Amino acid sequence: MSCVTGLAHIGIYVKDINISIDFYKKLGFTLDREENPGVKLAFLSAGTALIVFHVCLNFI
């Protein structure tokens, strides 16, 4: 039997990266870095949890 004990890493596609960053910062996450390798990325963390936002240009 497995038991989930935490969150290590999750990637989320977003339409507006700045709105997403602001929302998660209000939840206690800190912005560690941003990158723009053709697709803008933002890395936020809280404790051992890491969230990576990917901008999705073809968002439905």
N, C-alpha and C positions, 0 to 999 in steps of 0.2 A: 504494500500500500504506500502511495506517495503522498507527501504533505507539502503544500506550498508554504514557504516560510518568509518569502519576500519577493521583491521585484528588482531585477538587475538592470534590464535594458528594454526599452520599447521604442519603436519608430512610429511616428504618426504623420500622415500626409495632411497638410493644412492649406487652406486657400490664402489666408492672411497671416504670415508668420509673426508680425508685430502684435496683433491681437492675441495670438496664442501665447507668445512670450509673456505679455502683460498679465494674462489670466493665470498662468502657472506660477509666475512670480508672486502673485497674491496668495497662492496656496503654499508658499514657502520654498519654492524652487529658486535656485540662483542660475543666472545665465553664465555658463562657463566659457563659451566661445561661439562665434558665428563663422561660417565658411561660405564661399560662393564658387564651387567648382563646376559651373554650368547650371547647377541647381542649388538654390540657396538652402543652407542647413543651419540649424541652431541646436546647441547642446545645452540642456539644463539638468541640474542635479539637485537632489535632496537626500541626504544620508547616502545610502548605497544605491538609490534609484537613479537611473539615467534615462532621460527622454530626449530623443532626437526628432526634431521637426524637419520635414521635407516639404518644400513648396510644391504643390501640384498645380500646374498651369491649366490642365484640362479637368478641373474640378467640376463635378456634376451638381 
